[in-house]
């Protein structure tokens, strides 16, 4: 074992005992025993909150290196600290990153354990998102054992759209362990099916089956990051979460976000999951109207460099329609837009046909989810 490997292993063990253990106890985390799995293995997990990795570190005593979105590495000091202490696999958000895939394969074949959150991002609605087919190909060709690990309770503990933590219950379990020979005998489609099955969770359905209260100081704040369309007046970006209240600033409709993660009020949707589905369908209907476009003033477009730093490209009003996306003097035709993703709550990320990556900073509250939804709806068409 090299000196660097010893350092990573020591940091992992110390962090697991001194930092992770008290934190996951605070969040009420419980995990079924993982058992003695022979390395190297690829752990593929669902993604419920930004700090899911703490659950995985607590559950798996052996050192694992995490696949990490490279947006976190844009800050030079943080990048140096993370690389020096853990040596993660950086992954570009918003598009296919073959460098990350090759790095994962290389490191698994060297005997390292790797952990990958298959969805690539946390969810706004509490439902496990689509898992890229390439994950199945990666698992089958790696020559490593595949371990699927399902996490629950994280969505209500720290919802992607929200602020702060809510104390309740979180849990984790190994859903399946599949050896290299078993994976080689399967097709990519079969592995994709088992990944979708093993990692699926619907947080709202879990609450109906086994209700658990999640209590926090400002439970509704940030809901506007997930809910961009008012069902009552059809206004965009008019919703505001304050304390435990959700209010539309355009029509005045209100609701209360309860400790069980439901909405009680006049909006017509009691579950965030159902509202997210409805607004996407409503957006699709609006897109059929001639001249329809999404737009927001006060946006700054920045290009992400190879070293993960950013350079400002344009400022002005962001507009997306069927023809493309533009801000200020910069524009990109829709057929040149390859990927749209969201970092954290509302930072919009783009990838073009040349592999160039961009992000948007906004000087006011606006949902990035509506742009991602529109892009995906256009792809489906």
C-alpha positions in Angstrom: 0.0 0.0 0.0 1.4 3.4 -1.0 1.8 6.3 1.4 -1.2 8.1 -0.3 -3.3 5.0 0.1 -2.5 4.7 3.8 -3.4 8.4 4.2 -6.8 7.9 2.5 -7.5 4.8 4.6 -6.5 6.6 7.8 -8.7 9.7 7.0 -11.6 7.4 6.1 -11.4 5.5 9.4 -10.9 8.6 11.6 -13.7 10.4 9.8 -16.0 7.5 10.1 -15.5 7.2 13.8 -15.2 10.9 14.9 -17.2 12.9 12.4 -19.7 10.6 10.6 -20.8 8.5 13.6 -22.2 11.4 15.7 -23.7 13.1 12.7 -25.7 10.1 11.5 -26.8 9.4 15.1 -28.2 12.9 15.1 -30.2 12.1 11.9 -31.5 8.9 13.4 -29.7 6.7 10.8 -29.8 2.9 11.0 -28.3 0.5 8.6 -28.6 -3.2 8.3 -25.2 -5.0 8.5 -23.3 -4.9 5.2 -21.5 -8.1 5.8 -18.0 -9.1 4.6 -17.9 -8.3 0.9 -14.7 -9.2 -0.9 -13.1 -6.1 -2.5 -12.9 -4.7 -5.0 -16.6 -3.7 -5.2 -18.6 -1.0 -6.9 -21.3 0.4 -4.6 -24.2 2.0 -6.5 -26.7 3.9 -4.3 -29.8 6.1 -4.7 -29.3 9.8 -3.9 -31.7 11.4 -1.4 -29.7 14.3 0.0 -26.4 16.0 -0.3 -24.9 14.2 2.7 -25.9 10.7 1.7 -22.2 9.9 1.5 -22.1 10.0 5.4 -24.6 7.1 5.5 -22.5 5.1 3.1 -19.3 5.8 5.0 -21.0 4.7 8.2 -22.4 1.5 6.6 -19.2 0.4 4.8 -16.1 0.0 7.1 -13.6 -0.5 4.3 -12.3 2.5 2.4 -14.4 3.6 -0.6 -13.6 6.4 -3.0 -16.6 8.4 -4.0 -17.6 9.7 -7.5 -18.0 13.4 -6.9 -19.6 16.1 -9.1 -16.8 18.4 -10.2 -18.9 21.5 -9.4 -17.7 21.1 -5.8 -14.1 21.3 -7.0 -14.4 24.8 -8.5 -13.1 26.2 -5.2 -9.4 25.8 -5.2 -8.9 25.5 -1.5 -11.7 22.9 -1.1 -10.4 21.1 -4.2 -7.0 20.7 -2.7 -8.4 19.5 0.6 -10.7 16.9 -0.8 -8.2 15.6 -3.3 -5.5 15.4 -0.6 -7.6 13.6 2.0 -9.8 11.4 -0.1 -8.9 11.3 -3.9 -12.4 11.1 -5.3 -13.4 10.5 -8.9 -14.5 13.8 -10.4 -17.6 13.7 -12.6 -18.9 16.4 -14.9 -22.6 17.2 -14.4 -24.9 17.8 -17.4 -23.3 15.4 -19.9 -21.5 12.1 -20.4 -18.0 12.1 -18.9 -15.9 9.3 -20.4 -12.9 10.4 -18.4 -14.8 9.6 -15.2 -15.9 6.2 -16.5 -12.4 5.2 -17.5 -11.1 6.4 -14.1 -13.7 4.3 -12.3 -12.8 1.2 -14.3 -9.0 1.8 -13.8 -9.3 2.2 -10.1 -11.6 -0.8 -9.6 -9.2 -3.0 -11.6 -6.4 -1.7 -9.3 -8.4 -3.1 -6.3 -10.0 0.1 -5.0 -13.6 0.3 -3.9 -15.8 2.9 -5.5 -19.1 4.4 -4.5 -21.4 5.9 -7.2 -24.7 7.7 -6.7 -26.4 6.4 -9.8 -28.9 9.2 -10.4 -26.1 11.7 -10.5 -28.1 14.2 -8.4 -30.6 14.3 -5.6 -34.3 14.5 -6.4 -36.8 17.4 -5.9 -39.8 15.1 -5.4 -38.5 12.2 -3.3 -38.7 9.6 -6.1 -35.6 7.8 -7.3 -34.8 9.2 -10.8 -33.7 7.5 -14.0 -30.4 5.6 -13.8 -28.2 6.0 -16.9 -27.9 2.8 -18.9 -24.1 3.4 -18.9 -24.1 2.5 -15.2 -25.1 -1.1 -16.1 -22.4 -1.3 -18.8 -19.9 0.0 -16.2 -20.9 -2.5 -13.6 -20.7 -5.5 -16.1 -17.4 -4.5 -17.6 -15.6 -3.6 -14.4 -14.8 -7.1 -13.2 -15.8 -6.0 -9.7 -18.6 -7.1 -7.4 -21.7 -4.8 -7.7 -23.3 -3.8 -4.4 -26.6 -1.9 -4.6 -27.5 0.1 -1.5 -30.8 1.8 -0.9 -31.2 4.9 1.4 -34.5 6.1 2.9 -35.6 9.1 4.9 -33.0 11.4 3.5 -35.5 13.3 1.3 -37.5 14.5 4.3 -34.4 15.0 6.5 -32.8 17.4 4.1 -34.9 17.9 0.9 -32.9 19.2 -2.1 -35.1 22.2 -2.3 -35.0 23.1 1.4 -32.8 24.7 4.1 -31.4 23.0 7.2 -32.1 19.6 8.6 -35.3 18.0 10.0 -34.9 15.3 12.6 -36.8 12.1 12.0 -35.5 8.7 10.8 -33.1 7.7 8.1 -32.1 4.2 7.1 -30.0 2.2 4.7 -29.8 -1.4 3.5 -27.9 -3.5 1.0 -30.4 -4.3 -1.7 -28.3 -6.8 -3.6 -24.7 -8.2 -4.1 -23.8 -9.4 -7.5 -20.5 -11.1 -8.3 -18.4 -10.4 -11.5 -19.3 -13.8 -13.1 -23.0 -13.2 -12.4 -22.8 -9.8 -14.0 -21.0 -11.1 -17.1 -23.8 -13.5 -17.7 -26.4 -10.7 -17.8 -27.1 -8.1 -20.4 -26.9 -4.4 -19.9 -30.7 -4.3 -20.0 -31.0 -6.9 -17.2 -28.5 -5.1 -15.0 -30.3 -1.8 -15.6 -33.6 -3.4 -14.6 -32.1 -4.7 -11.3 -30.5 -1.3 -10.6 -33.9 0.4 -11.0 -35.6 -2.2 -8.9 -33.0 -2.2 -6.1 -32.6 1.5 -5.8 -36.2 2.7 -6.2 -37.8 4.6 -3.4 -40.9 6.9 -3.3 -40.6 9.0 -0.1 -44.3 10.0 -0.1 -45.4 6.4 -0.4 -43.0 5.4 2.4 -44.6 8.0 4.6 -48.1 6.6 3.8 -46.9 3.1 4.7 -44.8 4.1 7.8 -45.4 7.7 8.8 -42.5 9.4 10.6 -42.6 13.1 11.6 -39.6 15.2 10.5 -39.4 18.4 12.5 -37.3 21.4 11.6 -37.3 25.2 12.2 -38.1 26.4 8.7 -39.6 23.3 6.9 -41.2 25.1 3.9 -38.4 27.5 3.1 -36.9 26.8 -0.3 -40.0 25.0 -1.7 -39.9 27.6 -4.6 -36.8 25.8 -5.9 -38.9 22.7 -6.7 -42.3 24.3 -7.3 -42.1 26.8 -10.1 -45.8 27.0 -11.3 -48.8 27.9 -9.1 -51.8 25.6 -9.7 -54.2 28.3 -8.8 -53.2 31.2 -11.0 -50.5 29.6 -13.3 -47.9 32.2 -12.5 -44.2 31.2 -12.8 -41.8 31.6 -9.9 -44.4 33.3 -7.7 -44.3 30.8 -4.8 -42.4 31.5 -1.6 -41.8 29.2 1.4 -41.6 31.1 4.7 -41.3 29.1 8.0 -43.9 26.4 7.6 -46.0 28.4 5.1 -46.1 28.2 1.3 -47.6 31.2 -0.4 -48.2 32.4 -3.9 -47.2 36.1 -4.2 -49.3 36.5 -7.3 -52.7 35.2 -6.1 -52.3 34.8 -2.3 -53.1 31.1 -2.1 -51.5 29.5 0.9 -50.7 26.1 2.4 -48.9 24.6 5.4 -46.0 22.2 5.1 -46.5 19.6 7.8 -44.0 17.4 9.7 -45.2 14.5 7.7 -43.9 16.2 4.5 -47.4 17.0 3.1 -49.1 20.3 2.1 -52.4 21.3 3.8 -54.1 24.2 1.9 -55.8 25.4 -1.2 -53.3 24.5 -3.9 -54.9 21.2 -4.8 -51.7 19.1 -4.3 -50.9 17.5 -0.9 -47.7 15.9 -2.0 -44.7 17.7 -3.5 -44.3 14.6 -5.8 -47.7 15.1 -7.4 -47.2 18.9 -7.8 -43.8 18.3 -9.6 -45.5 15.9 -12.0 -48.4 18.3 -12.6 -46.3 21.3 -13.3 -44.2 19.4 -15.8 -47.3 18.3 -17.6 -48.7 21.9 -17.5 -45.4 23.2 -18.9 -45.6 20.7 -21.7 -49.0 22.0 -22.7 -47.8 25.6 -22.6 -44.9 24.7 -24.9 -47.4 23.9 -27.7 -48.3 27.6 -27.8 -46.7 29.7 -30.5 -43.9 31.9 -29.2 -43.8 30.3 -25.7 -40.5 30.8 -23.9 -39.1 30.6 -20.4 -37.1 33.7 -19.3 -35.4 35.3 -16.3 -33.6 38.6 -15.9 -30.4 39.1 -14.0 -28.5 36.0 -15.1 -24.7 35.6 -15.3 -23.4 32.9 -17.7 -20.0 31.4 -16.8 -17.9 28.8 -18.7 -16.4 26.1 -16.6 -12.7 25.6 -17.4 -10.6 22.4 -17.5 -9.3 23.2 -14.0 -12.9 23.6 -12.7 -12.6 27.4 -12.4 -15.2 29.6 -14.1 -14.9 32.6 -16.5 -17.8 35.0 -17.1 -19.2 34.9 -20.6 -22.3 37.0 -20.7 -24.9 38.8 -18.5 -28.6 39.6 -19.1 -31.9 38.0 -19.6 -31.9 34.2 -19.9 -34.4 32.9 -22.5 -35.2 29.3 -23.5 -37.5 28.3 -26.4 -37.8 25.6 -28.9 -35.0 27.2 -31.0 -32.4 27.4 -28.3 -31.1 29.2 -25.2 -29.6 32.6 -25.0 -28.4 35.2 -22.5 -27.1 38.7 -23.5 -25.1 38.3 -26.7 -24.4 34.6 -26.2 -26.7 31.9 -27.7 -26.8 28.2 -28.3 -29.2 26.4 -30.7 -31.2 23.7 -29.2 -29.7 21.0 -31.4 -26.3 21.9 -29.9 -27.4 21.6 -26.3 -26.5 18.2 -25.0 -27.2 18.3 -21.3 -29.0 20.4 -18.6 -28.4 19.7 -14.9 -28.9 21.5 -11.6 -26.2 21.9 -9.0 -27.6 22.0 -5.4 -30.9 23.8 -5.4 -31.1 26.1 -8.4 -27.8 26.6 -10.2 -28.4 25.8 -13.8 -25.7 23.8 -15.7 -25.4 23.3 -19.5 -23.2 21.1 -21.7 -22.9 21.8 -25.5 -22.1 19.5 -28.4 -18.4 20.4 -28.1 -18.3 19.3 -24.5 -18.0 22.9 -23.2 -19.8 23.4 -19.9 -21.5 26.5 -18.5 -23.3 27.5 -15.4 -25.7 30.3 -14.5 -25.8 32.5 -11.4 -29.0 34.4 -10.7 -29.4 37.7 -8.8 -32.9 36.7 -7.7 -35.0 33.7 -6.7 -35.9 31.6 -9.6 -36.3 27.9 -10.2 -33.7 26.1 -12.5 -36.0 23.1 -12.6 -38.3 24.6 -15.2 -35.4 24.9 -17.7 -34.4 21.3 -17.0 -38.0 20.1 -17.4 -38.4 22.0 -20.7 -35.1 20.6 -22.1 -36.1 17.1 -21.2 -39.6 17.5 -22.7 -38.1 18.8 -25.9 -35.8 15.7 -26.0 -38.8 13.4 -25.5 -40.6 15.1 -28.4 
